[in-house]
Amino acid sequence: MADEQQTELTRAFSGMGGLGVDEAALVSAVTRWRRQPEKRAQFRRSFPGFFSASAGAGAGIERCEDEFVTHLEDEFARLRDAAVMWAMHPWERDARWAHHVLMHHHSHHHGDAAAAAALVEVACARAADDLLGARRAYQALYHRSLEEDVAYRLVKDANANVSSNWLKSRFCEWTLACTPRARSSDELFWLQLLLGLVTAYRYEGDRVSEELAKEEAKALSAAVKSSASGKAKVVQDEQVVRVLTTRSKPQLRATFKIYKELQGKTLEEDFAGEPCLQEAVKCLDSPARYFSEVIHGAFKDGADKQAKAALTRVVVSRAEANMEEIKDTYAKQYGAKLVDVVAKNTHGHYKDALLAMIGK
């Protein structure tokens, strides 16, 4: 096989240069290299980092590294995950994503903040009836409520009486990933905010009270100033939690606008020291910008596993919601068309599926 063909196969097989795998290139290689074991041997020898001659020297093989096997499993799974989640009812899909965050992420690595973002999206970016529907689906699937799973951890932490390792790990990635130096008392406030967000049933109308917006903008300002003086974190302020978890989105946007007029900075900027709170505000205030940034993060150099997985989640969940707005926002933020960026950074049928859901 020509060097160019082997390079193409290496790129497709490794997922380098994009997400997913180039199935056509793989099938072509299987066809062309039939009964040519020397071709596969040459391919393995030219693939350092994934096949190791030294590691398999004792057996006379180029050993396939376990890390590469896991990598390939993840890349092949992208199309499967996109297809399965696309076929689900949106409420079931959100319930499963929420459950995955609560129950299946046990490590405390920084990347778990991206996993916890799925729950923020369900709580903050969905319409009131859709969030309620996701909670109903959660009950049907897992025989307990979403709010129960969050609240149970909250109560246990408050009593400082966590009795099992699985409970202790169920939601700590949210707090620890977002606040690496957080004390256990800080975790309670994050969980209280999250509990309020997932149990909200917001007014969906357009009516906005300017007087209320002014009043609550001042309350948010006072909380930020108190935090800056070192008295407490912003998320510990009851007024902040009440406003963010109860007000309608139009009312919140009016409040955020007045806050900026008063302070000369956005609330999001002033929440920079508390990333999870910042993400919740961003998702409530401008979902299109929030999702645009999540998609962009999936393609950054050094993006971790959770950041890459977020691409599938966002495209699938927003395809029939506000994808056109996300596309417009992405172009304004990054100076490129979303479809072009996805086409450049993904492979094979996974790429085709994403582009079909995004629409040209």
C-alpha positions in Angstrom: 0.0 0.0 0.0 1.3 3.4 -0.8 2.6 5.7 2.0 -0.3 8.0 1.3 -2.9 5.3 1.8 -1.2 4.0 4.9 -1.2 7.6 6.4 -4.9 7.9 5.6 -5.6 4.6 7.3 -3.6 5.6 10.3 -5.4 8.9 10.7 -8.8 7.1 10.3 -8.0 4.3 12.6 -6.6 6.4 15.4 -9.2 9.1 15.3 -6.4 11.7 15.1 -7.5 14.9 13.6 -11.1 14.4 14.6 -13.8 12.5 16.5 -15.2 9.2 15.3 -13.6 6.7 12.8 -13.5 6.7 9.0 -15.4 3.4 8.5 -14.9 3.6 4.7 -11.1 3.7 5.0 -11.1 0.8 7.4 -13.3 -1.4 5.2 -11.2 -0.5 2.2 -8.0 -1.6 4.0 -9.7 -4.9 5.0 -10.5 -5.5 1.4 -7.1 -4.5 -0.1 -5.1 -6.2 2.6 -6.9 -9.5 2.4 -4.3 -12.3 2.9 -1.5 -9.8 3.2 -0.4 -10.1 6.8 2.8 -8.2 6.0 0.7 -5.1 5.2 -0.9 -5.2 8.7 2.5 -5.8 10.3 3.9 -2.7 8.5 0.9 -0.7 9.6 1.5 -1.7 13.3 5.2 -0.9 13.1 4.3 2.6 11.7 1.9 3.3 14.5 4.0 4.2 17.5 2.2 4.9 20.7 -0.7 2.6 19.9 1.3 -0.6 19.0 4.6 -1.3 20.8 7.2 -3.6 19.5 9.2 -3.4 22.7 6.2 -4.3 24.9 5.5 -7.4 22.8 9.1 -8.3 22.1 9.0 -11.4 24.2 6.2 -12.9 22.2 7.4 -11.6 18.8 4.5 -9.2 18.3 3.7 -5.5 18.1 1.5 -5.3 21.2 -1.7 -3.2 21.0 -1.7 -0.9 24.0 -4.7 -1.1 26.3 -5.1 2.6 26.2 -5.5 2.5 22.4 -8.1 -0.2 22.7 -10.1 2.0 25.1 -9.6 4.9 22.8 -11.0 3.0 19.8 -14.0 1.8 21.8 -14.8 5.4 22.6 -14.5 6.5 19.0 -16.6 3.7 17.6 -19.2 4.3 20.3 -19.8 7.9 19.2 -22.1 7.0 16.4 -24.0 4.4 18.5 -24.5 6.9 21.3 -25.7 9.6 18.9 -28.2 7.3 17.2 -29.6 5.8 20.4 -30.0 9.1 22.1 -31.5 10.7 19.0 -34.2 7.9 18.9 -35.2 8.4 22.5 -38.0 10.6 23.8 -36.3 13.9 24.9 -37.5 13.4 28.5 -36.1 9.9 28.7 -32.8 11.1 27.2 -32.5 13.9 29.8 -33.4 11.5 32.6 -30.6 9.1 31.5 -28.1 11.9 31.2 -28.9 13.2 34.7 -28.7 9.7 36.1 -25.4 9.1 34.5 -24.0 12.2 36.2 -25.4 11.3 39.6 -24.5 7.6 39.6 -21.7 6.7 37.3 -19.0 9.4 37.7 -17.0 8.4 40.7 -13.6 10.1 40.2 -12.7 13.6 41.2 -10.7 14.6 38.2 -11.2 18.1 36.7 -12.8 16.6 33.6 -15.9 15.6 35.6 -17.0 19.2 35.6 -17.9 18.6 31.9 -20.0 15.5 32.9 -21.9 17.5 35.6 -22.7 20.1 32.9 -25.3 17.7 31.5 -27.4 18.1 34.6 -27.0 21.9 34.5 -28.3 21.8 31.0 -31.3 19.7 31.9 -32.1 22.0 34.8 -31.5 25.4 33.1 -31.9 25.1 29.4 -35.2 23.2 29.2 -38.7 24.6 29.2 -40.6 24.1 32.4 -42.8 21.3 31.0 -39.7 19.5 29.6 -37.9 19.6 32.9 -41.0 18.3 34.6 -41.2 15.6 31.9 -37.6 14.6 32.5 -38.3 14.3 36.2 -41.3 12.0 35.5 -39.1 9.9 33.2 -36.4 9.7 35.9 -39.0 8.2 38.3 -40.3 5.7 35.7 -36.8 4.6 34.8 -35.2 4.4 38.3 -38.1 4.2 40.7 -37.1 7.3 42.7 -37.1 11.0 41.9 -34.3 13.1 40.5 -34.7 15.6 43.3 -34.6 12.7 45.8 -31.2 11.6 44.6 -29.9 15.2 44.9 -31.6 15.9 48.2 -30.5 12.6 49.7 -26.9 13.5 49.3 -27.6 17.0 50.7 -29.2 15.6 53.8 -26.4 13.1 54.4 -23.7 15.7 54.0 -25.6 18.1 56.3 -25.7 15.4 59.0 -22.0 14.5 58.3 -23.1 10.9 58.3 -22.4 9.5 54.9 -22.5 5.7 55.4 -21.4 4.3 52.1 -18.8 5.0 49.5 -21.1 4.9 46.6 -23.3 7.7 48.2 -20.2 9.7 49.0 -19.1 9.6 45.4 -22.5 10.0 43.7 -22.4 13.8 43.4 -19.1 15.0 44.7 -17.7 15.4 41.2 -20.0 18.4 40.7 -18.7 20.2 43.7 -15.1 19.1 43.7 -14.5 19.6 40.0 -16.0 23.1 40.1 -14.3 24.1 43.4 -11.1 22.1 43.8 -10.4 23.5 47.2 -14.0 23.3 48.4 -14.7 22.2 51.9 -17.6 19.9 52.7 -19.7 22.9 53.9 -19.2 24.5 50.4 -20.5 21.3 48.8 -23.8 21.8 50.7 -24.5 25.1 49.1 -23.7 23.9 45.6 -26.2 21.0 46.2 -28.8 23.3 47.6 -28.6 25.4 44.4 -28.7 22.4 42.2 -31.7 21.0 44.1 -33.5 24.3 43.5 -32.7 24.2 39.8 -33.9 20.7 39.2 -37.2 21.2 41.1 -38.0 24.5 39.5 -41.2 25.0 37.5 -40.7 28.5 36.1 -43.3 30.8 34.7 -43.1 30.6 30.9 -44.7 33.9 30.0 -43.2 37.1 28.8 -44.3 39.4 31.6 -41.4 41.1 33.4 -41.3 43.4 36.4 -38.7 46.1 36.0 -39.1 47.1 39.7 -38.4 43.6 40.7 -35.5 43.3 38.4 -33.9 46.4 39.9 -34.5 45.1 43.4 -33.0 41.7 42.8 -30.1 43.1 40.7 -29.2 45.1 43.9 -29.5 41.9 46.0 -27.2 40.1 43.6 -24.7 43.0 43.7 -24.7 42.9 47.5 -24.0 39.2 47.5 -21.1 39.6 45.1 -19.6 42.4 47.2 -20.0 40.3 50.3 -18.1 37.5 48.6 -15.3 39.8 47.5 -14.8 40.8 51.1 -14.3 37.2 52.0 -17.3 36.8 54.2 -18.9 34.0 52.1 -19.2 32.6 48.7 -21.9 34.0 46.4 -23.6 30.6 46.3 -24.1 30.7 50.0 -26.4 33.8 49.7 -30.0 32.7 50.1 -31.2 35.6 47.9 -28.9 34.4 45.0 -30.2 30.9 45.2 -33.9 32.1 45.5 -33.6 34.4 42.4 -31.8 31.8 40.2 -34.1 28.9 41.1 -37.5 30.6 41.0 -37.6 33.5 38.5 -38.7 33.1 34.9 -35.9 33.3 32.3 -37.2 36.7 30.9 -37.3 38.1 34.4 -33.7 36.8 35.0 -32.5 38.4 31.8 -34.0 41.7 32.8 -32.3 41.4 36.2 -28.9 40.5 34.6 -29.2 43.5 32.3 -29.8 45.9 35.2 -27.0 44.3 37.1 -24.6 45.1 34.3 -25.8 48.7 34.2 -25.2 49.0 37.9 -21.9 47.3 38.1 -20.3 47.8 34.7 -19.7 44.1 34.4 -21.9 41.1 33.7 -23.0 38.8 36.5 -21.3 36.0 34.7 -18.0 37.9 34.9 -18.5 38.5 38.6 -19.2 34.8 39.2 -15.9 33.9 37.6 -14.5 32.6 41.0 -17.4 30.1 41.2 -17.4 28.2 37.9 -20.5 26.0 38.4 -22.6 29.1 39.4 -21.2 30.9 36.4 -22.2 28.1 34.1 -25.7 28.0 35.5 -26.1 31.7 34.9 -24.8 31.4 31.4 -27.2 28.6 30.6 -30.1 30.5 32.0 -29.2 33.8 30.3 -28.0 32.7 26.9 -28.5 29.0 26.1 -27.3 29.5 22.5 -24.0 31.0 23.6 -23.6 28.4 26.3 -24.0 25.5 23.9 -21.8 27.2 21.3 -19.0 27.3 23.8 -19.6 23.7 24.8 -19.3 22.6 21.1 -16.2 24.7 20.6 -14.6 23.1 23.7 -15.0 19.6 22.3 -12.6 20.5 19.5 -9.9 22.2 21.6 -6.5 20.7 21.8 -6.3 18.7 24.9 -10.1 18.3 25.3 -10.8 15.5 27.7 -13.2 12.6 27.3 -16.2 14.4 28.8 -15.7 17.6 26.8 -15.6 15.5 23.6 -18.7 13.5 24.6 -20.5 16.8 25.1 -20.5 17.3 21.4 -22.9 14.4 20.9 -25.1 15.5 23.8 -25.5 19.1 22.6 -26.1 18.3 18.9 -28.6 15.6 19.7 -30.5 17.5 22.3 -30.6 20.9 20.5 -31.1 19.6 16.9 -34.9 20.2 17.0 -34.8 22.9 19.6 -32.6 26.0 19.1 -29.9 24.7 16.7 -30.4 27.5 14.2 -29.8 30.0 16.9 -26.7 28.1 18.1 -25.3 28.1 14.5 -25.8 31.8 14.2 -24.2 32.4 17.6 -21.3 30.1 16.8 -20.5 32.0 13.6 -20.5 35.3 15.5 -18.3 34.0 18.4 -15.8 32.0 16.4 -15.9 33.4 12.8 -16.7 30.0 11.3 -19.7 28.0 10.2 -20.6 25.3 12.7 -21.2 22.7 9.9 -17.7 23.4 8.5 -16.0 23.0 11.9 -17.9 19.8 12.6 -17.1 18.4 9.1 -13.4 19.2 9.6 -13.1 17.7 13.0 -15.1 14.5 12.8 -14.9 11.3 10.8 -17.1 8.8 9.0 -20.7 8.0 9.7 -20.5 9.9 13.0 -19.7 13.1 11.1 -22.6 12.4 8.6 -25.0 11.9 11.5 -24.0 15.1 13.3 -24.2 17.2 10.1 -27.6 15.7 9.3 -28.8 16.8 12.8 -27.2 20.2 12.6 -28.6 20.9 9.1 -26.8 23.0 6.4 
